Amino acid sequence: MDSIWKFELEVIDEQLIKMPAGSLTLDVQVQNGKPCLWARVNPKIEKVKRRIITHGTGHQVPETTGDYIGSYQLQGGALVFHVFEAA
């Protein structure tokens, strides 16, 4: 049976997150001041590293950035970040 898991994100350009293979990313939002990613996972499946890329509004985005997951805001909306998963 699947579960919904939360993964805290760092505010950095690129990071690796370990989650079960085949997990479906659902959303990105800020919770308690920290950006988080939620995914539907099968906890019984072996974990793999997933490459998460974050770009701020106005920053250049290479074509190879990957699939869009979602966006989040910090500092009352003064900073907006857009999250992608690289293949």
N, C-alpha and C positions, 0 to 999 in steps of 0.2 A: 504494500500500500504506500502511496506517495505521501509526502509531507511538504509543508511550506517552511523553508528555512530562510533566515535573515543573515546577510553577510555585510558587516560594516566596511565601508570604502574609505580609503585615504584620499585626501585631496592632492593627488599627484597625477602626472601624465600617464603612467602605465603601472599596472600591478597585476600580480597573479593571485587568483583565488582558487582554492581547492574545493570542488564540489563533486557530487556523484556524476559519473559519465551520463550524458543524455539529459541532464537537468534543463528545465525550461525557465529562462529568466522571465519574470513577470512585471517587475516595476522597480523604479528607483525613486526614493523620496528621502527627506530629512526627518530623522526621529531623534528627539532630545539633542538637537544641534549637530548631529552627525549624519553624513550621507550613508544610506543603506541600500542594498540591493536585495530583493526578495526573489526566490526561485522555487519552483515546484521540483522536488527531488525524490528519488527512490533511495532511501538511506541504506539499503542493502547492497547497492552497486558500488564498486570501487571508485574512489575519488580520483579525479584528474585535475590538472591545473588549467584554468581558463584565463586568458589574457584580456584584461579590462583596460580600456583606453578612455581617458577623460580630457575633453577640450573645453576651454572657457569660451564664452561668447566673444566673437571678434578675432579669435585665434585661427590660424590656418589649420585646415583639416585635410590631410592627405587622402587620396582616393582609396588607399589601402587600409583605412582606419577600421573598417569592419561594419557589422550590423548595429544599427541604433537600438539602444535599450530604453533610454529615457533621459530626462533632464531633472536637475534639482537646483534650488536656490539657497544661498547662504547670506548672512548679514542683511536680513530683511529684503532680499531681492536685489541687493547691490551687486552680487556675484551670481552668475548663472553658469552652470556646468552641464555638459552634454556627454553622456556615457555610451560607449560602444563596446562590442565584443569583437576582438580580432580573430580571424580564422586561424 
